[in-house]
Amino acid sequence: VYSSNVGGKFDVWTMNADGSNKKQITTDGEFNVEPCVSADGRYIFYFSADDSQTFGIKRINADGKNPKMIAGVAVNFNPVCPTAKN
């Protein structure tokens, strides 16, 4: 999972480890960066900002469905996902 501005605005993307199968996950036109994946692989968390200066941490299903603002933030924009326990 990574962020890229290939389309002119930063969005969250996924791809296979070998670089194949690139897929754009966010498409809302907002500034979406710093993605991380939940330990169970179900969700992607990321920082999002829109043109009206609304900032926050969003969660989206790993398939790109159901984006949801889960926390408004003022400064910190780097969500951290804990790693899975072995």
N, CA, C and O atoms as a GROMACS GRO file, in nm:
protein
  344
    1VAL      N    1   0.085  -0.117   0.000
    1VAL     CA    2   0.000   0.000   0.000
    1VAL      C    3   0.090   0.123   0.000
    1VAL      O    4   0.191   0.128   0.069
    2TYR      N    5   0.051   0.223  -0.078
    2TYR     CA    6   0.132   0.343  -0.090
    2TYR      C    7   0.044   0.459  -0.137
    2TYR      O    8  -0.070   0.438  -0.177
    3SER      N    9   0.099   0.580  -0.133
    3SER     CA   10   0.027   0.695  -0.188
    3SER      C   11   0.105   0.748  -0.308
    3SER      O   12   0.228   0.741  -0.313
    4SER      N   13   0.031   0.800  -0.405
    4SER     CA   14   0.092   0.852  -0.528
    4SER      C   15   0.007   0.966  -0.582
    4SER      O   16  -0.115   0.966  -0.566
    5ASN      N   17   0.072   1.061  -0.645
    5ASN     CA   18   0.000   1.170  -0.709
    5ASN      C   19  -0.001   1.154  -0.861
    5ASN      O   20  -0.003   1.254  -0.933
    6VAL      N   21   0.000   1.032  -0.909
    6VAL     CA   22   0.004   1.005  -1.052
    6VAL      C   23  -0.114   1.070  -1.125
    6VAL      O   24  -0.100   1.106  -1.242
    7GLY      N   25  -0.228   1.087  -1.060
    7GLY     CA   26  -0.345   1.149  -1.123
    7GLY      C   27  -0.358   1.297  -1.095
    7GLY      O   28  -0.459   1.357  -1.131
    8GLY      N   29  -0.259   1.359  -1.031
    8GLY     CA   30  -0.264   1.501  -1.002
    8GLY      C   31  -0.293   1.533  -0.856
    8GLY      O   32  -0.257   1.641  -0.809
    9LYS      N   33  -0.357   1.442  -0.784
    9LYS     CA   34  -0.378   1.455  -0.640
    9LYS      C   35  -0.332   1.325  -0.575
    9LYS      O   36  -0.337   1.219  -0.636
   10PHE      N   37  -0.286   1.335  -0.451
   10PHE     CA   38  -0.239   1.216  -0.382
   10PHE      C   39  -0.356   1.125  -0.346
   10PHE      O   40  -0.455   1.169  -0.287
   11ASP      N   41  -0.342   0.998  -0.382
   11ASP     CA   42  -0.440   0.895  -0.349
   11ASP      C   43  -0.367   0.773  -0.296
   11ASP      O   44  -0.246   0.759  -0.311
   12VAL      N   45  -0.445   0.684  -0.234
   12VAL     CA   46  -0.392   0.558  -0.182
   12VAL      C   47  -0.406   0.451  -0.290
   12VAL      O   48  -0.510   0.440  -0.355
   13TRP      N   49  -0.300   0.374  -0.308
   13TRP     CA   50  -0.295   0.268  -0.407
   13TRP      C   51  -0.246   0.140  -0.341
   13TRP      O   52  -0.183   0.143  -0.235
   14THR      N   53  -0.276   0.027  -0.405
   14THR     CA   54  -0.218  -0.101  -0.365
   14THR      C   55  -0.153  -0.164  -0.487
   14THR      O   56  -0.184  -0.130  -0.601
   15MET      N   57  -0.061  -0.256  -0.461
   15MET     CA   58   0.000  -0.334  -0.569
   15MET      C   59   0.060  -0.460  -0.508
   15MET      O   60   0.080  -0.468  -0.386
   16ASN      N   61   0.088  -0.556  -0.592
   16ASN     CA   62   0.157  -0.677  -0.548
   16ASN      C   63   0.302  -0.645  -0.516
   16ASN      O   64   0.353  -0.541  -0.559
   17ALA      N   65   0.368  -0.732  -0.443
   17ALA     CA   66   0.507  -0.711  -0.405
   17ALA      C   67   0.600  -0.696  -0.525
   17ALA      O   68   0.702  -0.629  -0.516
   18ASP      N   69   0.564  -0.758  -0.638
   18ASP     CA   70   0.648  -0.747  -0.758
   18ASP      C   71   0.616  -0.624  -0.844
   18ASP      O   72   0.672  -0.608  -0.952
   19GLY      N   73   0.526  -0.538  -0.795
   19GLY     CA   74   0.490  -0.416  -0.867
   19GLY      C   75   0.374  -0.431  -0.964
   19GLY      O   76   0.332  -0.334  -1.027
   20SER      N   77   0.321  -0.550  -0.976
   20SER     CA   78   0.208  -0.573  -1.068
   20SER      C   79   0.074  -0.546  -0.998
   20SER      O   80   0.069  -0.530  -0.876
   21ASN      N   81  -0.031  -0.540  -1.076
   21ASN     CA   82  -0.168  -0.527  -1.026
   21ASN      C   83  -0.190  -0.400  -0.944
   21ASN      O   84  -0.246  -0.406  -0.835
   22LYS      N   85  -0.146  -0.286  -0.995
   22LYS     CA   86  -0.167  -0.159  -0.927
   22LYS      C   87  -0.316  -0.124  -0.930
   22LYS      O   88  -0.382  -0.136  -1.034
   23LYS      N   89  -0.367  -0.080  -0.815
   23LYS     CA   90  -0.508  -0.046  -0.804
   23LYS      C   91  -0.525   0.079  -0.719
   23LYS      O   92  -0.475   0.084  -0.606
   24GLN      N   93  -0.595   0.179  -0.771
   24GLN     CA   94  -0.623   0.301  -0.696
   24GLN      C   95  -0.736   0.271  -0.598
   24GLN      O   96  -0.843   0.225  -0.638
   25ILE      N   97  -0.712   0.298  -0.469
   25ILE     CA   98  -0.809   0.268  -0.364
   25ILE      C   99  -0.896   0.389  -0.332
   25ILE      O  100  -1.018   0.375  -0.318
   26THR      N  101  -0.837   0.508  -0.320
   26THR     CA  102  -0.916   0.628  -0.292
   26THR      C  103  -0.940   0.704  -0.422
   26THR      O  104  -0.851   0.714  -0.506
   27THR      N  105  -1.060   0.758  -0.436
   27THR     CA  106  -1.097   0.830  -0.558
   27THR      C  107  -1.179   0.955  -0.527
   27THR      O  108  -1.249   1.006  -0.614
   28ASP      N  109  -1.170   1.004  -0.404
   28ASP     CA  110  -1.256   1.116  -0.363
   28ASP      C  111  -1.201   1.253  -0.397
   28ASP      O  112  -1.265   1.354  -0.368
   29GLY      N  113  -1.083   1.261  -0.458
   29GLY     CA  114  -1.026   1.390  -0.495
   29GLY      C  115  -0.960   1.464  -0.380
   29GLY      O  116  -0.919   1.579  -0.396
   30GLU      N  117  -0.950   1.401  -0.266
   30GLU     CA  118  -0.886   1.462  -0.151
   30GLU      C  119  -0.738   1.428  -0.149
   30GLU      O  120  -0.691   1.348  -0.230
   31PHE      N  121  -0.665   1.488  -0.057
   31PHE     CA  122  -0.522   1.463  -0.036
   31PHE      C  123  -0.512   1.346   0.058
   31PHE      O  124  -0.537   1.361   0.178
   32ASN      N  125  -0.477   1.228   0.009
   32ASN     CA  126  -0.476   1.104   0.088
   32ASN      C  127  -0.335   1.045   0.089
   32ASN      O  128  -0.285   1.000  -0.014
   33VAL      N  129  -0.272   1.044   0.208
   33VAL     CA  130  -0.133   1.000   0.220
   33VAL      C  131  -0.113   0.918   0.347
   33VAL      O  132  -0.204   0.902   0.428
   34GLU      N  133   0.008   0.867   0.362
   34GLU     CA  134   0.054   0.793   0.480
   34GLU      C  135  -0.033   0.671   0.510
   34GLU      O  136  -0.076   0.653   0.624
   35PRO      N  137  -0.060   0.587   0.411
   35PRO     CA  138  -0.145   0.471   0.437
   35PRO      C  139  -0.074   0.361   0.515
   35PRO      O  140   0.048   0.346   0.506
   36CYS      N  141  -0.151   0.286   0.591
   36CYS     CA  142  -0.102   0.164   0.657
   36CYS      C  143  -0.217   0.065   0.661
   36CYS      O  144  -0.334   0.103   0.659
   37VAL      N  145  -0.182  -0.061   0.666
   37VAL     CA  146  -0.280  -0.168   0.662
   37VAL      C  147  -0.298  -0.227   0.801
   37VAL      O  148  -0.200  -0.247   0.874
   38SER      N  149  -0.423  -0.256   0.838
   38SER     CA  150  -0.449  -0.318   0.968
   38SER      C  151  -0.384  -0.457   0.971
   38SER      O  152  -0.361  -0.518   0.867
   39ALA      N  153  -0.355  -0.504   1.090
   39ALA     CA  154  -0.286  -0.633   1.107
   39ALA      C  155  -0.362  -0.748   1.043
   39ALA      O  156  -0.301  -0.845   0.997
   40ASP      N  157  -0.496  -0.740   1.040
   40ASP     CA  158  -0.574  -0.848   0.980
   40ASP      C  159  -0.594  -0.830   0.830
   40ASP      O  160  -0.655  -0.915   0.765
   41GLY      N  161  -0.542  -0.719   0.773
   41GLY     CA  162  -0.551  -0.694   0.630
   41GLY      C  163  -0.685  -0.646   0.580
   41GLY      O  164  -0.702  -0.629   0.459
   42ARG      N  165  -0.781  -0.624   0.668
   42ARG     CA  166  -0.916  -0.584   0.628
   42ARG      C  167  -0.928  -0.436   0.594
   42ARG      O  168  -1.011  -0.399   0.510
   43TYR      N  169  -0.848  -0.351   0.657
   43TYR     CA  170  -0.864  -0.206   0.643
   43TYR      C  171  -0.733  -0.138   0.607
   43TYR      O  172  -0.624  -0.188   0.635
   44ILE      N  173  -0.748  -0.023   0.544
   44ILE     CA  174  -0.637   0.068   0.520
   44ILE      C  175  -0.670   0.198   0.592
   44ILE      O  176  -0.780   0.252   0.576
   45PHE      N  177  -0.577   0.248   0.671
   45PHE     CA  178  -0.592   0.375   0.741
   45PHE      C  179  -0.501   0.476   0.673
   45PHE      O  180  -0.392   0.440   0.628
   46TYR      N  181  -0.544   0.602   0.664
   46TYR     CA  182  -0.464   0.704   0.597
   46TYR      C  183  -0.507   0.843   0.642
   46TYR      O  184  -0.618   0.863   0.690
   47PHE      N  185  -0.416   0.938   0.625
   47PHE     CA  186  -0.445   1.078   0.652
   47PHE      C  187  -0.514   1.136   0.530
   47PHE      O  188  -0.474   1.110   0.416
   48SER      N  189  -0.618   1.216   0.553
   48SER     CA  190  -0.693   1.276   0.443
   48SER      C  191  -0.720   1.423   0.473
   48SER      O  192  -0.751   1.460   0.586
   49ALA      N  193  -0.707   1.505   0.370
   49ALA     CA  194  -0.738   1.648   0.382
   49ALA      C  195  -0.813   1.690   0.257
   49ALA      O  196  -0.782   1.645   0.147
   50ASP      N  197  -0.912   1.777   0.275
   50ASP     CA  198  -0.985   1.826   0.158
   50ASP      C  199  -0.960   1.975   0.138
   50ASP      O  200  -0.889   2.038   0.217
   51ASP      N  201  -1.017   2.030   0.034
   51ASP     CA  202  -0.994   2.172   0.000
   51ASP      C  203  -1.048   2.268   0.104
   51ASP      O  204  -1.006   2.384   0.108
   52SER      N  205  -1.141   2.223   0.188
   52SER     CA  206  -1.196   2.312   0.291
   52SER      C  207  -1.118   2.303   0.422
   52SER      O  208  -1.166   2.347   0.527
   53GLN      N  209  -0.998   2.246   0.416
   53GLN     CA  210  -0.909   2.234   0.532
   53GLN      C  211  -0.964   2.142   0.640
   53GLN      O  212  -0.938   2.164   0.759
   54THR      N  213  -1.040   2.040   0.601
   54THR     CA  214  -1.085   1.937   0.694
   54THR      C  215  -0.981   1.826   0.691
   54THR      O  216  -0.954   1.768   0.586
   55PHE      N  217  -0.924   1.796   0.807
   55PHE     CA  218  -0.816   1.698   0.819
   55PHE      C  219  -0.862   1.582   0.906
   55PHE      O  220  -0.944   1.601   0.996
   56GLY      N  221  -0.812   1.465   0.879
   56GLY     CA  222  -0.843   1.354   0.967
   56GLY      C  223  -0.783   1.223   0.921
   56GLY      O  224  -0.722   1.213   0.814
   57ILE      N  225  -0.803   1.123   1.004
   57ILE     CA  226  -0.763   0.987   0.972
   57ILE      C  227  -0.887   0.915   0.922
   57ILE      O  228  -0.992   0.914   0.987
   58LYS      N  229  -0.873   0.854   0.805
   58LYS     CA  230  -0.983   0.778   0.748
   58LYS      C  231  -0.948   0.630   0.747
   58LYS      O  232  -0.831   0.591   0.749
   59ARG      N  233  -1.054   0.550   0.743
   59ARG     CA  234  -1.041   0.405   0.728
   59ARG      C  235  -1.122   0.365   0.607
   59ARG      O  236  -1.233   0.414   0.586
   60ILE      N  237  -1.068   0.276   0.526
   60ILE     CA  238  -1.138   0.226   0.409
   60ILE      C  239  -1.116   0.074   0.404
   60ILE      O  240  -1.011   0.025   0.445
   61ASN      N  241  -1.214   0.002   0.354
   61ASN     CA  242  -1.196  -0.142   0.337
   61ASN      C  243  -1.080  -0.164   0.240
   61ASN      O  244  -1.055  -0.080   0.154
   62ALA      N  245  -1.011  -0.275   0.252
   62ALA     CA  246  -0.896  -0.303   0.166
   62ALA      C  247  -0.934  -0.309   0.019
   62ALA      O  248  -0.848  -0.291  -0.068
   63ASP      N  249  -1.062  -0.334  -0.011
   63ASP     CA  250  -1.107  -0.336  -0.150
   63ASP      C  251  -1.146  -0.198  -0.203
   63ASP      O  252  -1.188  -0.186  -0.318
   64GLY      N  253  -1.130  -0.094  -0.120
   64GLY     CA  254  -1.160   0.042  -0.163
   64GLY      C  255  -1.302   0.088  -0.135
   64GLY      O  256  -1.342   0.195  -0.179
   65LYS      N  257  -1.379   0.009  -0.064
   65LYS     CA  258  -1.517   0.044  -0.034
   65LYS      C  259  -1.531   0.097   0.108
   65LYS      O  260  -1.450   0.066   0.196
   66ASN      N  261  -1.634   0.178   0.128
   66ASN     CA  262  -1.674   0.225   0.260
   66ASN      C  263  -1.572   0.313   0.330
   66ASN      O  264  -1.533   0.283   0.443
   67PRO      N  265  -1.526   0.423   0.267
   67PRO     CA  266  -1.436   0.515   0.338
   67PRO      C  267  -1.511   0.583   0.453
   67PRO      O  268  -1.629   0.618   0.440
   68LYS      N  269  -1.442   0.600   0.563
   68LYS     CA  270  -1.506   0.657   0.682
   68LYS      C  271  -1.404   0.739   0.760
   68LYS      O  272  -1.295   0.691   0.789
   69MET      N  273  -1.440   0.863   0.794
   69MET     CA  274  -1.357   0.946   0.881
   69MET      C  275  -1.368   0.889   1.022
   69MET      O  276  -1.478   0.877   1.076
   70ILE      N  277  -1.255   0.853   1.082
   70ILE     CA  278  -1.261   0.796   1.216
   70ILE      C  279  -1.203   0.889   1.322
   70ILE      O  280  -1.230   0.870   1.441
   71ALA      N  281  -1.125   0.988   1.282
   71ALA     CA  282  -1.068   1.082   1.380
   71ALA      C  283  -1.027   1.210   1.311
   71ALA      O  284  -0.952   1.209   1.214
   72GLY      N  285  -1.077   1.321   1.362
   72GLY     CA  286  -1.030   1.450   1.315
   72GLY      C  287  -0.900   1.483   1.384
   72GLY      O  288  -0.884   1.456   1.503
   73VAL      N  289  -0.806   1.540   1.312
   73VAL     CA  290  -0.677   1.573   1.370
   73VAL      C  291  -0.638   1.714   1.329
   73VAL      O  292  -0.679   1.763   1.224
   74ALA      N  293  -0.558   1.777   1.412
   74ALA     CA  294  -0.513   1.912   1.381
   74ALA      C  295  -0.373   1.912   1.321
   74ALA      O  296  -0.346   1.988   1.228
   75VAL      N  297  -0.284   1.830   1.372
   75VAL     CA  298  -0.146   1.836   1.329
   75VAL      C  299  -0.092   1.699   1.286
   75VAL      O  300  -0.036   1.687   1.177
   76ASN      N  301  -0.108   1.598   1.369
   76ASN     CA  302  -0.048   1.468   1.342
   76ASN      C  303  -0.119   1.399   1.227
   76ASN      O  304  -0.240   1.375   1.235
   77PHE      N  305  -0.046   1.367   1.122
   77PHE     CA  306  -0.109   1.304   1.007
   77PHE      C  307  -0.044   1.174   0.967
   77PHE      O  308  -0.044   1.139   0.849
   78ASN      N  309   0.012   1.103   1.061
   78ASN     CA  310   0.080   0.979   1.028
   78ASN      C  311   0.020   0.864   1.108
   78ASN      O  312   0.070   0.832   1.216
   79PRO      N  313  -0.088   0.800   1.057
   79PRO     CA  314  -0.143   0.687   1.130
   79PRO      C  315  -0.044   0.572   1.133
   79PRO      O  316   0.029   0.549   1.037
   80VAL      N  317  -0.044   0.499   1.243
   80VAL     CA  318   0.045   0.385   1.256
   80VAL      C  319  -0.040   0.262   1.286
   80VAL      O  320  -0.119   0.262   1.381
   81CYS      N  321  -0.024   0.158   1.207
   81CYS     CA  322  -0.096   0.034   1.229
   81CYS      C  323  -0.005  -0.065   1.299
   81CYS      O  324   0.108  -0.087   1.254
   82PRO      N  325  -0.052  -0.124   1.408
   82PRO     CA  326   0.033  -0.223   1.475
   82PRO      C  327   0.048  -0.346   1.387
   82PRO      O  328  -0.041  -0.378   1.307
   83THR      N  329   0.159  -0.414   1.401
   83THR     CA  330   0.183  -0.534   1.323
   83THR      C  331   0.112  -0.653   1.386
   83THR      O  332   0.079  -0.650   1.504
   84ALA      N  333   0.088  -0.754   1.307
   84ALA     CA  334   0.023  -0.874   1.358
   84ALA      C  335   0.114  -0.946   1.457
   84ALA      O  336   0.237  -0.947   1.441
   85LYS      N  337   0.055  -1.006   1.558
   85LYS     CA  338   0.133  -1.084   1.653
   85LYS      C  339   0.155  -1.223   1.597
   85LYS      O  340   0.066  -1.281   1.534
   86ASN      N  341   0.274  -1.276   1.620
   86ASN     CA  342   0.306  -1.412   1.571
   86ASN      C  343   0.263  -1.517   1.670
   86ASN      O  344   0.282  -1.636   1.647
   0.00000   0.00000   0.00000
